[in-house]
Amino acid sequence: MKHFICVACGTQFRETAEPPASCPICEDPRQFVPAGGEEWTTLGQLRAGHRNAWEQQEAGLFGIGTTPEVAIGQRALLLRTAHGNFLWDCVTLLDEATIELVRSLGGLRGIAISHPHFYSAMVEWSRAFDAPIHLHAADRAWVMRSDDAIVFWEGEERELADGVTLWRCGGHFPGGTIMHWRDGAEGRGALLTGDILQVTPDGMVSFMFSYPNQTPLPARTVESIGEKVKPLQYDRIYGAWWERVIASDAQEVVRRSVARYLEALQGGSSAS
């Protein structure tokens, strides 16, 4: 019996004797099944040819990404606070070197994940550090490996610790979540957004139902996301990949990005 992992999206499944017949996450229109069909691996196989790279993003925040790249290729973020450490989003690979390093930094108080594409091997991480996993209840159906450590929260916000709060924005998934870190960006505040607000190559953000299949969200949903983040105090945004960071003036960037998106949907071509 093995916990098989989908090669395309990096999601680990419940223990079975044979690989699953399909990956519901890849079959969903937000993702895709590769042209060659489904392929499966295991954590042991990944450990044989991959490792996790670390990079400090700012004081109290570390990025964790796997090399060579696995599946979607996102990097996770390890947030250190006076009230304990939190893992934001997740990567599939967890090896002994990573476990030792996280433990040396104080372990994990909790894990929070923006949306199902980044659930990956969250249960492995949870068990290694005895940490609860905070997922929005609206995305419960997308959990491929259940565990008692998973805490399904409801509503629009959930405080994990003083200065660390989850906010449901929806959009990409009904339970699409971001994290507000009050003390980030040298005290000006930061958002950790996964790809609920995806940082784009031109230094703006975007909002999509499906990124690989280029399916947009309706105007009312994008407007709602803009309204939900408007009251938050933040100057920086960390997206889902190493280079996807808005270092400053992020509130204004989001305002302009929402306006640009809405104008494009209406047939305009704003460069504001």
C-alpha positions in Angstrom: 0.0 0.0 0.0 1.3 3.4 -1.0 0.3 7.1 -0.9 0.6 7.8 -4.6 1.3 11.3 -5.9 0.0 12.8 -9.1 3.0 13.8 -11.2 1.0 16.6 -12.9 -0.3 18.5 -9.8 1.8 17.0 -6.9 -1.2 15.9 -4.9 -0.7 13.0 -2.5 -3.7 10.6 -2.3 -4.9 8.2 0.4 -3.1 4.9 0.7 -3.9 2.3 -2.0 -2.4 -0.8 -3.4 -2.5 0.5 -7.0 -2.3 4.1 -8.4 -5.7 5.9 -8.4 -7.7 5.5 -11.6 -7.7 9.3 -12.1 -6.8 12.6 -10.4 -10.0 14.6 -9.8 -7.9 17.8 -9.3 -6.3 17.5 -12.8 -9.7 16.5 -14.4 -11.3 19.6 -13.1 -11.4 22.4 -15.7 -9.1 24.6 -13.6 -6.3 22.2 -14.2 -5.5 19.6 -16.9 -4.6 16.0 -17.6 -1.3 15.9 -19.6 -1.5 14.8 -23.2 0.3 11.6 -22.3 -2.2 10.7 -19.5 -1.9 10.5 -15.8 1.4 9.5 -14.2 2.1 8.6 -10.6 5.0 8.7 -8.2 5.7 8.4 -4.5 7.4 10.5 -1.9 10.2 7.9 -1.8 10.8 8.3 -5.5 10.8 12.1 -5.3 13.3 12.0 -2.4 15.7 10.1 -4.6 16.1 12.8 -7.2 14.9 16.1 -5.7 15.7 18.4 -2.8 14.2 21.5 -1.3 16.0 24.9 -1.7 15.6 27.6 0.9 15.8 31.4 0.5 15.1 34.1 3.0 12.5 36.5 1.6 12.7 39.0 4.5 13.2 39.0 8.2 10.9 36.2 9.6 10.0 34.8 6.2 11.6 31.9 4.3 10.7 30.4 0.9 10.9 26.7 0.3 10.9 25.3 -3.3 11.8 22.0 -4.8 14.5 21.4 -7.3 14.3 20.1 -9.9 10.8 21.5 -10.1 7.9 19.2 -9.2 4.4 19.4 -10.7 3.1 23.0 -10.6 6.3 24.3 -9.2 5.1 26.6 -6.5 7.2 27.5 -3.5 5.9 27.4 0.1 6.6 30.1 2.7 7.6 29.6 6.3 6.5 32.4 8.5 8.2 32.9 11.9 6.4 34.8 14.6 6.6 35.3 18.3 3.6 33.1 18.6 4.9 30.2 16.6 5.8 29.3 13.0 3.3 28.8 10.1 3.7 27.1 6.8 1.8 28.9 4.0 1.0 26.8 1.1 2.9 23.5 0.7 5.3 21.6 -1.5 5.1 17.9 -2.1 8.6 17.0 -1.2 9.4 16.5 2.5 12.8 15.0 3.3 14.9 14.6 6.4 17.0 17.7 5.6 13.9 19.8 5.4 12.5 18.3 8.7 15.7 19.1 10.5 15.8 22.6 9.3 12.2 23.4 10.2 12.7 21.9 13.6 15.8 24.0 14.1 13.7 27.1 13.4 11.1 26.0 16.0 8.9 23.6 14.2 5.4 24.5 13.0 2.4 25.8 15.0 0.1 25.4 11.9 -0.2 25.0 8.2 -2.5 27.0 6.0 -3.1 26.6 2.3 -4.6 28.9 -0.3 -6.4 26.4 -2.5 -6.5 22.7 -3.5 -3.7 22.9 -6.2 -1.3 23.4 -3.4 -2.6 20.8 -0.9 0.3 18.5 -2.2 1.6 16.4 0.7 0.1 18.5 3.5 -0.6 15.5 5.7 3.1 14.4 5.6 4.1 17.9 6.7 1.4 18.0 9.4 2.5 14.6 10.9 6.2 15.5 10.8 5.6 18.6 13.0 2.3 17.7 14.8 0.7 20.8 13.2 -3.0 21.4 12.3 -3.9 22.1 8.7 -6.2 25.0 8.2 -8.4 24.7 5.0 -11.5 26.6 4.1 -14.5 24.3 4.3 -15.8 25.4 0.9 -13.0 23.3 -0.6 -13.5 20.2 1.5 -14.3 18.1 -1.5 -10.9 18.5 -3.0 -9.0 16.8 -0.1 -7.5 13.6 -1.6 -6.0 12.4 1.7 -8.1 12.9 4.8 -6.6 13.3 8.2 -7.7 14.3 11.7 -5.3 17.2 11.7 -7.3 19.0 9.0 -9.3 21.8 10.5 -12.0 23.1 8.1 -12.8 26.7 8.9 -15.9 28.6 7.7 -16.8 32.2 7.2 -14.6 35.1 5.9 -11.7 35.3 8.3 -9.8 33.2 10.8 -7.0 34.4 13.1 -4.2 31.9 13.5 -2.2 34.1 15.9 -1.8 37.7 16.8 -1.0 39.5 13.5 -1.6 36.4 11.3 -5.1 36.1 9.8 -6.6 34.1 7.0 -9.1 35.7 4.7 -11.4 33.9 2.2 -11.4 35.7 -1.1 -12.9 33.0 -3.3 -12.3 33.4 -7.0 -10.0 30.7 -8.3 -11.7 28.3 -5.9 -14.8 28.9 -3.6 -12.6 28.7 -0.5 -9.6 30.6 -2.1 -7.7 32.0 0.9 -5.0 34.6 1.5 -2.9 35.3 4.6 -2.5 38.7 6.1 0.8 39.2 8.0 0.4 42.4 9.9 4.2 42.7 10.7 5.5 41.9 7.3 7.3 44.3 5.0 9.1 45.9 8.0 5.8 46.5 9.8 3.9 47.9 6.8 2.0 44.6 6.3 2.2 41.8 3.7 -0.2 39.5 1.9 0.7 35.9 1.1 -1.7 35.1 -1.8 -0.7 31.9 -3.6 -2.4 32.5 -6.9 -5.7 33.7 -5.5 -4.1 37.1 -6.4 -1.4 35.9 -8.8 1.5 38.3 -9.2 2.1 38.7 -12.9 5.4 39.3 -14.8 4.6 43.0 -15.2 4.4 43.6 -11.4 0.6 43.6 -11.3 -1.8 40.9 -10.0 -4.4 38.9 -11.8 -7.4 36.7 -11.0 -8.4 33.6 -12.9 -10.7 30.6 -12.8 -8.0 28.6 -14.6 -4.5 29.8 -15.2 -3.3 27.0 -17.5 -6.5 27.0 -19.5 -6.7 30.8 -19.5 -10.3 31.0 -18.2 -11.1 34.4 -16.7 -13.3 35.1 -13.7 -16.5 37.2 -14.0 -16.4 40.9 -13.2 -18.5 40.6 -10.0 -16.0 38.0 -8.6 -13.0 40.2 -9.3 -14.7 43.2 -7.8 -15.5 41.1 -4.7 -11.9 40.2 -4.2 -10.8 43.8 -4.5 -13.4 44.8 -1.9 -12.3 42.0 0.5 -8.6 43.1 0.5 -9.3 46.8 0.6 -9.6 47.2 4.4 -6.3 45.3 5.0 -3.1 47.2 5.7 -0.3 45.8 3.5 2.5 47.2 1.3 3.9 43.9 -0.1 2.5 40.8 -1.8 4.1 37.3 -2.0 2.7 35.2 -4.8 3.2 31.5 -5.4 6.6 31.5 -7.1 10.0 32.8 -6.2 10.1 35.8 -8.5 6.4 36.7 -8.0 6.7 39.4 -5.3 5.4 43.0 -5.3 7.9 44.6 -3.0 6.1 47.9 -2.2 3.0 49.9 -2.9 1.0 46.7 -3.2 -2.4 48.2 -2.2 -2.2 50.6 -5.2 -1.1 47.8 -7.4 -4.1 45.7 -6.5 -6.4 48.7 -7.1 -5.0 49.3 -10.6 -5.0 45.6 -11.3 -8.7 45.2 -10.5 -9.5 48.2 -12.7 -7.4 46.8 -15.6 -9.0 43.4 -15.4 -12.5 44.9 -15.3 -11.8 47.1 -18.3 -10.4 44.2 -20.3 -13.6 42.3 -19.6 -15.6 45.2 -20.8 -13.6 45.4 -24.0 -11.2 48.2 -23.1 -7.4 48.2 -23.0 -6.4 50.3 -20.0 -2.7 50.6 -19.3 -3.3 52.3 -15.9 
